[in-house]
Amino acid sequence: MRVITPDDVMALGKRMQEVLLESMTTEEILSRFTTNEILSRYRPEEILSQYTPEEILSQYTSEEVLSSF
């Protein structure tokens, strides 16, 4: 008979967590966090690099863009 150690229990728990996460969709995982919690993990340039300048500028009116200059 094998004795179950605390390390064995921790390893089993970690494996169960991995299996659970693998079975979840990205949407299910992300739904557990607020937008701010997710975005706070990234620098602005990391976020902005995912978009073209046109996509970014399309979120503003011409007046808003020009007022920055």
All heavy atoms as TSV, in Angstrom:
chain	resi	resn	atom	element	x	y	z
A	1	MET	N	N	0.849	-1.172	0.000
A	1	MET	CA	C	0.000	0.000	0.000
A	1	MET	C	C	0.902	1.245	0.000
A	1	MET	O	O	1.866	1.310	0.746
A	1	MET	CB	C	-0.918	0.003	1.216
A	1	MET	CG	C	-1.807	1.227	1.234
A	1	MET	SD	S	-2.824	1.346	2.716
A	1	MET	CE	C	-4.125	0.238	2.297
A	2	ARG	N	N	0.558	2.200	-0.824
A	2	ARG	CA	C	1.343	3.425	-0.948
A	2	ARG	C	C	0.772	4.519	-0.045
A	2	ARG	O	O	-0.438	4.720	0.011
A	2	ARG	CB	C	1.321	3.899	-2.398
A	2	ARG	CG	C	2.143	5.125	-2.650
A	2	ARG	CD	C	2.267	5.368	-4.163
A	2	ARG	NE	N	3.110	6.513	-4.373
A	2	ARG	CZ	C	2.675	7.716	-4.744
A	2	ARG	NH1	N	1.389	7.914	-4.988
A	2	ARG	NH2	N	3.492	8.711	-4.904
A	3	VAL	N	N	1.669	5.242	0.613
A	3	VAL	CA	C	1.256	6.354	1.457
A	3	VAL	C	C	1.115	7.595	0.578
A	3	VAL	O	O	1.995	7.897	-0.228
A	3	VAL	CB	C	2.303	6.610	2.574
A	3	VAL	CG1	C	1.944	7.849	3.361
A	3	VAL	CG2	C	2.411	5.396	3.475
A	4	ILE	N	N	-0.006	8.296	0.709
A	4	ILE	CA	C	-0.240	9.520	-0.069
A	4	ILE	C	C	0.326	10.691	0.725
A	4	ILE	O	O	-0.064	10.928	1.864
A	4	ILE	CB	C	-1.734	9.722	-0.354
A	4	ILE	CG1	C	-2.268	8.549	-1.192
A	4	ILE	CG2	C	-1.962	11.050	-1.066
A	4	ILE	CD1	C	-3.751	8.589	-1.425
A	5	THR	N	N	1.254	11.402	0.085
A	5	THR	CA	C	1.906	12.536	0.740
A	5	THR	C	C	1.202	13.839	0.373
A	5	THR	O	O	0.440	13.892	-0.603
A	5	THR	CB	C	3.377	12.633	0.296
A	5	THR	OG1	O	3.402	12.982	-1.100
A	5	THR	CG2	C	4.119	11.318	0.518
A	6	PRO	N	N	1.474	14.895	1.132
A	6	PRO	CA	C	0.926	16.205	0.753
A	6	PRO	C	C	1.336	16.611	-0.669
A	6	PRO	O	O	0.546	17.215	-1.399
A	6	PRO	CB	C	1.524	17.149	1.785
A	6	PRO	CG	C	1.735	16.286	2.989
A	6	PRO	CD	C	2.154	14.948	2.421
A	7	ASP	N	N	2.541	16.256	-1.081
A	7	ASP	CA	C	2.975	16.564	-2.450
A	7	ASP	C	C	2.122	15.826	-3.482
A	7	ASP	O	O	1.824	16.361	-4.550
A	7	ASP	CB	C	4.457	16.203	-2.642
A	7	ASP	CG	C	5.397	17.168	-1.935
A	7	ASP	OD1	O	4.963	18.304	-1.611
A	7	ASP	OD2	O	6.566	16.800	-1.723
A	8	ASP	N	N	1.734	14.599	-3.176
A	8	ASP	CA	C	0.857	13.839	-4.075
A	8	ASP	C	C	-0.494	14.538	-4.228
A	8	ASP	O	O	-1.039	14.636	-5.332
A	8	ASP	CB	C	0.626	12.419	-3.547
A	8	ASP	CG	C	1.873	11.563	-3.565
A	8	ASP	OD1	O	2.764	11.806	-4.403
A	8	ASP	OD2	O	1.954	10.645	-2.716
A	9	VAL	N	N	-1.034	15.006	-3.101
A	9	VAL	CA	C	-2.332	15.697	-3.122
A	9	VAL	C	C	-2.218	16.989	-3.927
A	9	VAL	O	O	-3.106	17.306	-4.734
A	9	VAL	CB	C	-2.822	15.977	-1.683
A	9	VAL	CG1	C	-4.088	16.826	-1.701
A	9	VAL	CG2	C	-3.057	14.669	-0.937
A	10	MET	N	N	-1.123	17.743	-3.726
A	10	MET	CA	C	-0.921	18.989	-4.476
A	10	MET	C	C	-0.801	18.705	-5.974
A	10	MET	O	O	-1.371	19.424	-6.792
A	10	MET	CB	C	0.321	19.720	-3.968
A	10	MET	CG	C	0.185	20.249	-2.550
A	10	MET	SD	S	-1.121	21.466	-2.377
A	10	MET	CE	C	-0.395	22.827	-3.249
A	11	ALA	N	N	-0.076	17.657	-6.339
A	11	ALA	CA	C	0.091	17.307	-7.755
A	11	ALA	C	C	-1.250	16.907	-8.364
A	11	ALA	O	O	-1.564	17.288	-9.505
A	11	ALA	CB	C	1.112	16.179	-7.911
A	12	LEU	N	N	-2.051	16.145	-7.624
A	12	LEU	CA	C	-3.368	15.754	-8.113
A	12	LEU	C	C	-4.261	16.974	-8.303
A	12	LEU	O	O	-4.952	17.106	-9.317
A	12	LEU	CB	C	-4.025	14.762	-7.150
A	12	LEU	CG	C	-5.439	14.321	-7.510
A	12	LEU	CD1	C	-5.464	13.638	-8.876
A	12	LEU	CD2	C	-5.999	13.408	-6.431
A	13	GLY	N	N	-4.234	17.888	-7.323
A	13	GLY	CA	C	-5.023	19.113	-7.430
A	13	GLY	C	C	-4.617	19.941	-8.638
A	13	GLY	O	O	-5.466	20.481	-9.353
A	14	LYS	N	N	-3.308	20.034	-8.877
A	14	LYS	CA	C	-2.818	20.795	-10.029
A	14	LYS	C	C	-3.285	20.147	-11.333
A	14	LYS	O	O	-3.711	20.836	-12.252
A	14	LYS	CB	C	-1.300	20.892	-9.992
A	14	LYS	CG	C	-0.724	21.751	-11.085
A	14	LYS	CD	C	0.633	22.278	-10.697
A	14	LYS	CE	C	1.200	23.203	-11.733
A	14	LYS	NZ	N	0.464	24.441	-11.882
A	15	ARG	N	N	-3.224	18.841	-11.407
A	15	ARG	CA	C	-3.657	18.136	-12.616
A	15	ARG	C	C	-5.162	18.314	-12.839
A	15	ARG	O	O	-5.614	18.526	-13.960
A	15	ARG	CB	C	-3.308	16.647	-12.520
A	15	ARG	CG	C	-3.692	15.867	-13.739
A	15	ARG	CD	C	-2.969	16.357	-14.987
A	15	ARG	NE	N	-3.541	15.709	-16.157
A	15	ARG	CZ	C	-3.854	16.328	-17.282
A	15	ARG	NH1	N	-3.603	17.610	-17.435
A	15	ARG	NH2	N	-4.390	15.682	-18.276
A	16	MET	N	N	-5.947	18.265	-11.755
A	16	MET	CA	C	-7.390	18.468	-11.875
A	16	MET	C	C	-7.687	19.880	-12.380
A	16	MET	O	O	-8.573	20.081	-13.221
A	16	MET	CB	C	-8.074	18.215	-10.531
A	16	MET	CG	C	-8.079	16.761	-10.132
A	16	MET	SD	S	-8.703	16.468	-8.461
A	16	MET	CE	C	-10.388	16.994	-8.626
A	17	GLN	N	N	-6.933	20.861	-11.889
A	17	GLN	CA	C	-7.100	22.238	-12.345
A	17	GLN	C	C	-6.795	22.346	-13.833
A	17	GLN	O	O	-7.527	22.999	-14.584
A	17	GLN	CB	C	-6.188	23.158	-11.538
A	17	GLN	CG	C	-6.294	24.617	-11.932
A	17	GLN	CD	C	-5.307	25.484	-11.158
A	17	GLN	OE1	O	-4.186	25.068	-10.875
A	17	GLN	NE2	N	-5.743	26.678	-10.801
A	18	GLU	N	N	-5.704	21.704	-14.276
A	18	GLU	CA	C	-5.335	21.738	-15.694
A	18	GLU	C	C	-6.428	21.130	-16.560
A	18	GLU	O	O	-6.786	21.679	-17.602
A	18	GLU	CB	C	-4.018	20.990	-15.906
A	18	GLU	CG	C	-2.815	21.704	-15.345
A	18	GLU	CD	C	-1.559	20.843	-15.362
A	18	GLU	OE1	O	-1.601	19.694	-15.871
A	18	GLU	OE2	O	-0.524	21.319	-14.853
A	19	VAL	N	N	-6.984	19.999	-16.135
A	19	VAL	CA	C	-8.050	19.333	-16.896
A	19	VAL	C	C	-9.286	20.233	-16.972
A	19	VAL	O	O	-9.900	20.374	-18.034
A	19	VAL	CB	C	-8.394	17.959	-16.274
A	19	VAL	CG1	C	-9.666	17.387	-16.871
A	19	VAL	CG2	C	-7.232	16.999	-16.445
A	20	LEU	N	N	-9.623	20.855	-15.847
A	20	LEU	CA	C	-10.778	21.753	-15.831
A	20	LEU	C	C	-10.570	22.925	-16.789
A	20	LEU	O	O	-11.442	23.245	-17.600
A	20	LEU	CB	C	-11.037	22.268	-14.416
A	20	LEU	CG	C	-12.160	23.291	-14.279
A	20	LEU	CD1	C	-13.495	22.677	-14.674
A	20	LEU	CD2	C	-12.207	23.837	-12.870
A	21	LEU	N	N	-9.403	23.573	-16.702
A	21	LEU	CA	C	-9.144	24.721	-17.573
A	21	LEU	C	C	-9.125	24.330	-19.044
A	21	LEU	O	O	-9.596	25.075	-19.894
A	21	LEU	CB	C	-7.825	25.395	-17.188
A	21	LEU	CG	C	-7.857	26.184	-15.883
A	21	LEU	CD1	C	-6.465	26.658	-15.499
A	21	LEU	CD2	C	-8.811	27.353	-15.981
A	22	GLU	N	N	-8.579	23.150	-19.348
A	22	GLU	CA	C	-8.554	22.683	-20.730
A	22	GLU	C	C	-9.956	22.454	-21.277
A	22	GLU	O	O	-10.189	22.557	-22.482
A	22	GLU	CB	C	-7.731	21.396	-20.838
A	22	GLU	CG	C	-6.241	21.619	-20.680
A	22	GLU	CD	C	-5.453	20.325	-20.544
A	22	GLU	OE1	O	-6.054	19.228	-20.624
A	22	GLU	OE2	O	-4.236	20.413	-20.346
A	23	SER	N	N	-10.899	22.143	-20.405
A	23	SER	CA	C	-12.264	21.866	-20.861
A	23	SER	C	C	-13.101	23.137	-21.008
A	23	SER	O	O	-14.200	23.088	-21.548
A	23	SER	CB	C	-12.958	20.915	-19.884
A	23	SER	OG	O	-13.256	21.579	-18.665
A	24	MET	N	N	-12.588	24.265	-20.502
A	24	MET	CA	C	-13.343	25.523	-20.553
A	24	MET	C	C	-13.004	26.303	-21.815
A	24	MET	O	O	-11.872	26.258	-22.306
A	24	MET	CB	C	-13.018	26.383	-19.328
A	24	MET	CG	C	-13.481	25.771	-18.021
A	24	MET	SD	S	-12.969	26.732	-16.587
A	24	MET	CE	C	-14.087	28.127	-16.731
A	25	THR	N	N	-13.989	27.035	-22.317
A	25	THR	CA	C	-13.748	27.904	-23.469
A	25	THR	C	C	-13.079	29.194	-22.982
A	25	THR	O	O	-13.128	29.523	-21.789
A	25	THR	CB	C	-15.070	28.282	-24.169
A	25	THR	OG1	O	-15.853	29.065	-23.266
A	25	THR	CG2	C	-15.839	27.055	-24.621
A	26	THR	N	N	-12.486	29.911	-23.902
A	26	THR	CA	C	-11.890	31.199	-23.572
A	26	THR	C	C	-12.932	32.121	-22.963
A	26	THR	O	O	-12.667	32.810	-21.977
A	26	THR	CB	C	-11.281	31.847	-24.843
A	26	THR	OG1	O	-10.314	30.945	-25.386
A	26	THR	CG2	C	-10.632	33.170	-24.539
A	27	GLU	N	N	-14.129	32.121	-23.517
A	27	GLU	CA	C	-15.200	32.976	-23.009
A	27	GLU	C	C	-15.561	32.630	-21.563
A	27	GLU	O	O	-15.807	33.514	-20.751
A	27	GLU	CB	C	-16.443	32.883	-23.901
A	27	GLU	CG	C	-16.284	33.513	-25.269
A	27	GLU	CD	C	-15.475	32.650	-26.242
A	27	GLU	OE1	O	-15.331	31.424	-26.019
A	27	GLU	OE2	O	-14.964	33.209	-27.215
A	28	GLU	N	N	-15.602	31.332	-21.244
A	28	GLU	CA	C	-15.914	30.919	-19.874
A	28	GLU	C	C	-14.838	31.374	-18.887
A	28	GLU	O	O	-15.151	31.806	-17.775
A	28	GLU	CB	C	-16.072	29.400	-19.797
A	28	GLU	CG	C	-17.326	28.887	-20.474
A	28	GLU	CD	C	-17.359	27.373	-20.575
A	28	GLU	OE1	O	-16.285	26.745	-20.753
A	28	GLU	OE2	O	-18.465	26.822	-20.486
A	29	ILE	N	N	-13.605	31.291	-19.293
A	29	ILE	CA	C	-12.502	31.719	-18.424
A	29	ILE	C	C	-12.528	33.236	-18.258
A	29	ILE	O	O	-12.473	33.757	-17.143
A	29	ILE	CB	C	-11.147	31.246	-18.980
A	29	ILE	CG1	C	-11.077	29.719	-18.942
A	29	ILE	CG2	C	-9.994	31.872	-18.199
A	29	ILE	CD1	C	-9.908	29.115	-19.682
A	30	LEU	N	N	-12.629	33.961	-19.368
A	30	LEU	CA	C	-12.599	35.422	-19.306
A	30	LEU	C	C	-13.805	36.004	-18.577
A	30	LEU	O	O	-13.708	37.071	-17.967
A	30	LEU	CB	C	-12.497	36.013	-20.712
A	30	LEU	CG	C	-11.164	35.790	-21.427
A	30	LEU	CD1	C	-11.233	36.364	-22.843
A	30	LEU	CD2	C	-10.010	36.382	-20.649
A	31	SER	N	N	-14.938	35.303	-18.599
A	31	SER	CA	C	-16.142	35.825	-17.955
A	31	SER	C	C	-15.980	35.934	-16.441
A	31	SER	O	O	-16.761	36.613	-15.778
A	31	SER	CB	C	-17.350	34.948	-18.288
A	31	SER	OG	O	-17.260	33.700	-17.619
A	32	ARG	N	N	-14.989	35.316	-15.895
A	32	ARG	CA	C	-14.748	35.359	-14.455
A	32	ARG	C	C	-14.002	36.619	-14.023
A	32	ARG	O	O	-13.802	36.847	-12.833
A	32	ARG	CB	C	-13.966	34.126	-14.023
A	32	ARG	CG	C	-14.715	32.853	-14.349
A	32	ARG	CD	C	-14.007	31.637	-13.830
A	32	ARG	NE	N	-14.769	30.455	-14.127
A	32	ARG	CZ	C	-15.817	30.018	-13.429
A	32	ARG	NH1	N	-16.240	30.695	-12.398
A	32	ARG	NH2	N	-16.439	28.911	-13.776
A	33	PHE	N	N	-13.572	37.432	-15.008
A	33	PHE	CA	C	-12.787	38.631	-14.715
A	33	PHE	C	C	-13.446	39.860	-15.327
A	33	PHE	O	O	-14.113	39.767	-16.358
A	33	PHE	CB	C	-11.369	38.487	-15.293
A	33	PHE	CG	C	-10.649	37.283	-14.779
A	33	PHE	CD1	C	-10.645	36.097	-15.499
A	33	PHE	CD2	C	-9.978	37.316	-13.571
A	33	PHE	CE1	C	-9.991	34.973	-15.030
A	33	PHE	CE2	C	-9.321	36.196	-13.084
A	33	PHE	CZ	C	-9.328	35.022	-13.820
A	34	THR	N	N	-13.206	41.017	-14.722
A	34	THR	CA	C	-13.691	42.263	-15.318
A	34	THR	C	C	-12.721	42.673	-16.425
A	34	THR	O	O	-11.567	42.217	-16.467
A	34	THR	CB	C	-13.753	43.397	-14.275
A	34	THR	OG1	O	-12.413	43.714	-13.859
A	34	THR	CG2	C	-14.609	43.023	-13.076
A	35	THR	N	N	-13.189	43.556	-17.287
A	35	THR	CA	C	-12.332	44.070	-18.353
A	35	THR	C	C	-11.087	44.716	-17.762
A	35	THR	O	O	-9.967	44.493	-18.251
A	35	THR	CB	C	-13.111	45.089	-19.214
A	35	THR	OG1	O	-14.256	44.430	-19.758
A	35	THR	CG2	C	-12.260	45.639	-20.335
A	36	ASN	N	N	-11.256	45.486	-16.695
A	36	ASN	CA	C	-10.104	46.148	-16.072
A	36	ASN	C	C	-9.106	45.158	-15.501
A	36	ASN	O	O	-7.890	45.386	-15.570
A	36	ASN	CB	C	-10.555	47.119	-14.985
A	36	ASN	CG	C	-11.143	48.376	-15.558
A	36	ASN	OD1	O	-10.893	48.727	-16.705
A	36	ASN	ND2	N	-11.944	49.070	-14.778
A	37	GLU	N	N	-9.581	44.057	-14.934
A	37	GLU	CA	C	-8.662	43.040	-14.412
A	37	GLU	C	C	-7.829	42.422	-15.528
A	37	GLU	O	O	-6.638	42.156	-15.347
A	37	GLU	CB	C	-9.436	41.938	-13.685
A	37	GLU	CG	C	-10.008	42.354	-12.352
A	37	GLU	CD	C	-10.884	41.284	-11.750
A	37	GLU	OE1	O	-11.733	40.701	-12.464
A	37	GLU	OE2	O	-10.718	41.051	-10.532
A	38	ILE	N	N	-8.450	42.224	-16.667
A	38	ILE	CA	C	-7.731	41.636	-17.803
A	38	ILE	C	C	-6.752	42.643	-18.392
A	38	ILE	O	O	-5.561	42.350	-18.568
A	38	ILE	CB	C	-8.721	41.139	-18.876
A	38	ILE	CG1	C	-9.576	40.008	-18.297
A	38	ILE	CG2	C	-7.985	40.696	-20.135
A	38	ILE	CD1	C	-10.781	39.643	-19.115
A	39	LEU	N	N	-7.246	43.851	-18.698
A	39	LEU	CA	C	-6.402	44.848	-19.353
A	39	LEU	C	C	-5.273	45.333	-18.464
A	39	LEU	O	O	-4.223	45.751	-18.975
A	39	LEU	CB	C	-7.250	46.027	-19.826
A	39	LEU	CG	C	-8.223	45.701	-20.960
A	39	LEU	CD1	C	-9.042	46.939	-21.307
A	39	LEU	CD2	C	-7.493	45.163	-22.171
A	40	SER	N	N	-5.436	45.271	-17.153
A	40	SER	CA	C	-4.377	45.744	-16.249
A	40	SER	C	C	-3.112	44.895	-16.344
A	40	SER	O	O	-2.054	45.303	-15.884
A	40	SER	CB	C	-4.874	45.755	-14.802
A	40	SER	OG	O	-5.042	44.437	-14.314
A	41	ARG	N	N	-3.198	43.745	-16.970
A	41	ARG	CA	C	-2.040	42.868	-17.136
A	41	ARG	C	C	-1.162	43.273	-18.329
A	41	ARG	O	O	-0.101	42.700	-18.533
A	41	ARG	CB	C	-2.488	41.421	-17.342
A	41	ARG	CG	C	-3.384	40.864	-16.273
A	41	ARG	CD	C	-2.621	40.671	-14.980
A	41	ARG	NE	N	-3.360	39.864	-14.028
A	41	ARG	CZ	C	-4.023	40.360	-13.000
A	41	ARG	NH1	N	-4.069	41.638	-12.805
A	41	ARG	NH2	N	-4.635	39.568	-12.149
A	42	TYR	N	N	-1.642	44.242	-19.118
A	42	TYR	CA	C	-0.944	44.614	-20.348
A	42	TYR	C	C	-0.569	46.084	-20.348
A	42	TYR	O	O	-1.268	46.911	-19.784
A	42	TYR	CB	C	-1.836	44.328	-21.570
A	42	TYR	CG	C	-2.212	42.875	-21.687
A	42	TYR	CD1	C	-3.406	42.403	-21.151
A	42	TYR	CD2	C	-1.371	41.978	-22.326
A	42	TYR	CE1	C	-3.745	41.060	-21.243
A	42	TYR	CE2	C	-1.704	40.641	-22.424
A	42	TYR	CZ	C	-2.893	40.185	-21.880
A	42	TYR	OH	O	-3.221	38.871	-21.978
A	43	ARG	N	N	0.528	46.400	-21.025
A	43	ARG	CA	C	0.907	47.800	-21.245
A	43	ARG	C	C	0.076	48.324	-22.421
A	43	ARG	O	O	-0.333	47.541	-23.292
A	43	ARG	CB	C	2.395	47.891	-21.575
A	43	ARG	CG	C	3.284	47.481	-20.412
A	43	ARG	CD	C	4.789	47.690	-20.678
A	43	ARG	NE	N	5.216	47.447	-22.044
A	43	ARG	CZ	C	5.638	46.272	-22.518
A	43	ARG	NH1	N	5.690	45.221	-21.742
A	43	ARG	NH2	N	6.016	46.153	-23.769
A	44	PRO	N	N	-0.207	49.628	-22.459
A	44	PRO	CA	C	-1.021	50.169	-23.559
A	44	PRO	C	C	-0.498	49.785	-24.940
A	44	PRO	O	O	-1.292	49.439	-25.828
A	44	PRO	CB	C	-0.955	51.677	-23.333
A	44	PRO	CG	C	-0.759	51.810	-21.858
A	44	PRO	CD	C	0.129	50.653	-21.472
A	45	GLU	N	N	0.820	49.816	-25.118
A	45	GLU	CA	C	1.355	49.490	-26.444
A	45	GLU	C	C	1.111	48.028	-26.827
A	45	GLU	O	O	0.997	47.705	-28.010
A	45	GLU	CB	C	2.850	49.831	-26.548
A	45	GLU	CG	C	3.730	49.195	-25.513
A	45	GLU	CD	C	3.920	50.015	-24.246
A	45	GLU	OE1	O	3.112	50.907	-23.943
A	45	GLU	OE2	O	4.895	49.735	-23.542
A	46	GLU	N	N	0.997	47.144	-25.839
A	46	GLU	CA	C	0.679	45.748	-26.139
A	46	GLU	C	C	-0.760	45.615	-26.634
A	46	GLU	O	O	-1.047	44.799	-27.514
A	46	GLU	CB	C	0.875	44.877	-24.901
A	46	GLU	CG	C	2.318	44.717	-24.478
A	46	GLU	CD	C	2.440	43.925	-23.198
A	46	GLU	OE1	O	2.006	44.436	-22.144
A	46	GLU	OE2	O	2.962	42.799	-23.254
A	47	ILE	N	N	-1.633	46.401	-26.063
A	47	ILE	CA	C	-3.042	46.370	-26.480
A	47	ILE	C	C	-3.193	47.027	-27.844
A	47	ILE	O	O	-3.798	46.463	-28.761
A	47	ILE	CB	C	-3.927	47.071	-25.432
A	47	ILE	CG1	C	-3.844	46.324	-24.097
A	47	ILE	CG2	C	-5.373	47.168	-25.925
A	47	ILE	CD1	C	-4.425	47.065	-22.925
A	48	LEU	N	N	-2.627	48.223	-27.987
A	48	LEU	CA	C	-2.780	48.960	-29.242
A	48	LEU	C	C	-2.137	48.248	-30.428
A	48	LEU	O	O	-2.597	48.395	-31.565
A	48	LEU	CB	C	-2.207	50.370	-29.089
A	48	LEU	CG	C	-2.997	51.283	-28.161
A	48	LEU	CD1	C	-2.258	52.594	-27.951
A	48	LEU	CD2	C	-4.396	51.520	-28.681
A	49	SER	N	N	-1.097	47.466	-30.185
A	49	SER	CA	C	-0.426	46.764	-31.288
A	49	SER	C	C	-1.336	45.718	-31.946
A	49	SER	O	O	-1.030	45.234	-33.037
A	49	SER	CB	C	0.860	46.103	-30.800
A	49	SER	OG	O	0.565	45.002	-29.948
A	50	GLN	N	N	-2.449	45.408	-31.311
A	50	GLN	CA	C	-3.383	44.428	-31.866
A	50	GLN	C	C	-4.338	45.042	-32.889
A	50	GLN	O	O	-5.118	44.329	-33.521
A	50	GLN	CB	C	-4.197	43.781	-30.738
A	50	GLN	CG	C	-3.347	43.106	-29.693
A	50	GLN	CD	C	-2.450	42.027	-30.280
A	50	GLN	OE1	O	-2.930	41.104	-30.948
A	50	GLN	NE2	N	-1.165	42.143	-30.044
A	51	TYR	N	N	-4.267	46.372	-33.030
A	51	TYR	CA	C	-5.186	47.091	-33.918
A	51	TYR	C	C	-4.418	47.933	-34.922
A	51	TYR	O	O	-3.322	48.392	-34.649
A	51	TYR	CB	C	-6.104	48.016	-33.090
A	51	TYR	CG	C	-6.925	47.267	-32.078
A	51	TYR	CD1	C	-6.496	47.146	-30.761
A	51	TYR	CD2	C	-8.122	46.666	-32.441
A	51	TYR	CE1	C	-7.237	46.435	-29.827
A	51	TYR	CE2	C	-8.872	45.960	-31.515
A	51	TYR	CZ	C	-8.422	45.842	-30.211
A	51	TYR	OH	O	-9.154	45.136	-29.303
A	52	THR	N	N	-5.042	48.158	-36.065
A	52	THR	CA	C	-4.446	49.067	-37.051
A	52	THR	C	C	-4.764	50.497	-36.622
A	52	THR	O	O	-5.724	50.732	-35.876
A	52	THR	CB	C	-5.047	48.833	-38.452
A	52	THR	OG1	O	-6.435	49.177	-38.415
A	52	THR	CG2	C	-4.873	47.390	-38.905
A	53	PRO	N	N	-3.987	51.459	-37.104
A	53	PRO	CA	C	-4.302	52.857	-36.784
A	53	PRO	C	C	-5.730	53.233	-37.198
A	53	PRO	O	O	-6.408	53.971	-36.491
A	53	PRO	CB	C	-3.261	53.646	-37.577
A	53	PRO	CG	C	-2.101	52.706	-37.677
A	53	PRO	CD	C	-2.717	51.349	-37.818
A	54	GLU	N	N	-6.184	52.684	-38.306
A	54	GLU	CA	C	-7.533	52.984	-38.779
A	54	GLU	C	C	-8.588	52.478	-37.793
A	54	GLU	O	O	-9.592	53.153	-37.537
A	54	GLU	CB	C	-7.773	52.360	-40.166
A	54	GLU	CG	C	-6.966	53.005	-41.278
A	54	GLU	CD	C	-5.515	52.508	-41.332
A	54	GLU	OE1	O	-5.176	51.497	-40.671
A	54	GLU	OE2	O	-4.714	53.143	-42.021
A	55	GLU	N	N	-8.364	51.302	-37.248
A	55	GLU	CA	C	-9.313	50.754	-36.265
A	55	GLU	C	C	-9.345	51.608	-34.997
A	55	GLU	O	O	-10.412	51.839	-34.424
A	55	GLU	CB	C	-8.939	49.316	-35.900
A	55	GLU	CG	C	-9.184	48.321	-37.017
A	55	GLU	CD	C	-8.637	46.942	-36.703
A	55	GLU	OE1	O	-7.477	46.836	-36.255
A	55	GLU	OE2	O	-9.380	45.965	-36.914
A	56	ILE	N	N	-8.193	52.066	-34.589
A	56	ILE	CA	C	-8.118	52.919	-33.391
A	56	ILE	C	C	-8.802	54.253	-33.646
A	56	ILE	O	O	-9.650	54.701	-32.868
A	56	ILE	CB	C	-6.653	53.119	-32.955
A	56	ILE	CG1	C	-6.040	51.771	-32.542
A	56	ILE	CG2	C	-6.558	54.143	-31.812
A	56	ILE	CD1	C	-4.554	51.783	-32.364
A	57	LEU	N	N	-8.451	54.896	-34.755
A	57	LEU	CA	C	-9.008	56.215	-35.061
A	57	LEU	C	C	-10.504	56.169	-35.330
A	57	LEU	O	O	-11.206	57.158	-35.102
A	57	LEU	CB	C	-8.273	56.843	-36.236
A	57	LEU	CG	C	-6.836	57.291	-35.942
A	57	LEU	CD1	C	-6.150	57.749	-37.211
A	57	LEU	CD2	C	-6.830	58.361	-34.880
A	58	SER	N	N	-10.996	55.041	-35.793
A	58	SER	CA	C	-12.430	54.941	-36.092
A	58	SER	C	C	-13.289	55.078	-34.837
A	58	SER	O	O	-14.498	55.279	-34.934
A	58	SER	CB	C	-12.743	53.624	-36.799
A	58	SER	OG	O	-12.628	52.533	-35.893
A	59	GLN	N	N	-12.684	54.989	-33.690
A	59	GLN	CA	C	-13.421	55.104	-32.429
A	59	GLN	C	C	-13.622	56.559	-32.001
A	59	GLN	O	O	-14.291	56.828	-31.001
A	59	GLN	CB	C	-12.679	54.354	-31.318
A	59	GLN	CG	C	-12.464	52.884	-31.610
A	59	GLN	CD	C	-13.766	52.154	-31.887
A	59	GLN	OE1	O	-14.677	52.165	-31.056
A	59	GLN	NE2	N	-13.864	51.527	-33.050
A	60	TYR	N	N	-13.033	57.489	-32.760
A	60	TYR	CA	C	-13.084	58.909	-32.409
A	60	TYR	C	C	-13.668	59.724	-33.554
A	60	TYR	O	O	-13.553	59.352	-34.717
A	60	TYR	CB	C	-11.674	59.426	-32.099
A	60	TYR	CG	C	-11.020	58.693	-30.964
A	60	TYR	CD1	C	-10.160	57.623	-31.205
A	60	TYR	CD2	C	-11.271	59.055	-29.646
A	60	TYR	CE1	C	-9.565	56.940	-30.156
A	60	TYR	CE2	C	-10.680	58.372	-28.593
A	60	TYR	CZ	C	-9.827	57.309	-28.861
A	60	TYR	OH	O	-9.248	56.633	-27.816
A	61	THR	N	N	-14.260	60.847	-33.222
A	61	THR	CA	C	-14.717	61.770	-34.262
A	61	THR	C	C	-13.520	62.541	-34.787
A	61	THR	O	O	-12.460	62.599	-34.142
A	61	THR	CB	C	-15.741	62.775	-33.694
A	61	THR	OG1	O	-15.061	63.600	-32.739
A	61	THR	CG2	C	-16.930	62.069	-33.066
A	62	SER	N	N	-13.682	63.157	-35.933
A	62	SER	CA	C	-12.598	63.976	-36.504
A	62	SER	C	C	-12.198	65.087	-35.553
A	62	SER	O	O	-11.011	65.386	-35.382
A	62	SER	CB	C	-13.037	64.585	-37.837
A	62	SER	OG	O	-13.359	63.566	-38.742
A	63	GLU	N	N	-13.188	65.681	-34.909
A	63	GLU	CA	C	-12.910	66.769	-33.970
A	63	GLU	C	C	-12.061	66.279	-32.791
A	63	GLU	O	O	-11.156	66.965	-32.344
A	63	GLU	CB	C	-14.209	67.388	-33.451
A	63	GLU	CG	C	-15.000	68.150	-34.501
A	63	GLU	CD	C	-15.799	67.225	-35.429
A	63	GLU	OE1	O	-16.054	66.043	-35.067
A	63	GLU	OE2	O	-16.141	67.661	-36.535
A	64	GLU	N	N	-12.364	65.104	-32.286
A	64	GLU	CA	C	-11.587	64.557	-31.173
A	64	GLU	C	C	-10.135	64.296	-31.571
A	64	GLU	O	O	-9.215	64.579	-30.816
A	64	GLU	CB	C	-12.221	63.268	-30.654
A	64	GLU	CG	C	-13.530	63.473	-29.924
A	64	GLU	CD	C	-14.217	62.170	-29.607
A	64	GLU	OE1	O	-14.263	61.255	-30.478
A	64	GLU	OE2	O	-14.741	62.054	-28.483
A	65	VAL	N	N	-9.961	63.778	-32.783
A	65	VAL	CA	C	-8.606	63.499	-33.271
A	65	VAL	C	C	-7.853	64.814	-33.453
A	65	VAL	O	O	-6.721	64.961	-32.979
A	65	VAL	CB	C	-8.635	62.692	-34.588
A	65	VAL	CG1	C	-7.242	62.569	-35.180
A	65	VAL	CG2	C	-9.266	61.318	-34.350
A	66	LEU	N	N	-8.474	65.777	-34.128
A	66	LEU	CA	C	-7.796	67.045	-34.415
A	66	LEU	C	C	-7.531	67.867	-33.159
A	66	LEU	O	O	-6.553	68.627	-33.104
A	66	LEU	CB	C	-8.606	67.844	-35.428
A	66	LEU	CG	C	-8.643	67.250	-36.826
A	66	LEU	CD1	C	-9.603	68.024	-37.714
A	66	LEU	CD2	C	-7.269	67.147	-37.436
A	67	SER	N	N	-8.351	67.722	-32.154
A	67	SER	CA	C	-8.157	68.508	-30.937
A	67	SER	C	C	-6.893	68.096	-30.188
A	67	SER	O	O	-6.423	68.812	-29.314
A	67	SER	CB	C	-9.374	68.389	-30.019
A	67	SER	OG	O	-9.442	67.089	-29.467
A	68	SER	N	N	-6.343	66.956	-30.530
A	68	SER	CA	C	-5.120	66.496	-29.887
A	68	SER	C	C	-3.870	67.167	-30.461
A	68	SER	O	O	-2.789	67.006	-29.935
A	68	SER	CB	C	-4.978	64.988	-30.033
A	68	SER	OG	O	-6.043	64.319	-29.395
A	69	PHE	N	N	-4.059	67.909	-31.554
A	69	PHE	CA	C	-2.897	68.542	-32.205
A	69	PHE	C	C	-2.896	70.024	-32.032
A	69	PHE	O	O	-3.737	70.743	-31.901
A	69	PHE	CB	C	-2.867	68.184	-33.696
A	69	PHE	CG	C	-2.690	66.726	-33.922
A	69	PHE	CD1	C	-3.760	65.918	-34.273
A	69	PHE	CD2	C	-1.442	66.110	-33.745
A	69	PHE	CE1	C	-3.608	64.550	-34.484
A	69	PHE	CE2	C	-1.288	64.755	-33.951
A	69	PHE	CZ	C	-2.371	63.985	-34.323
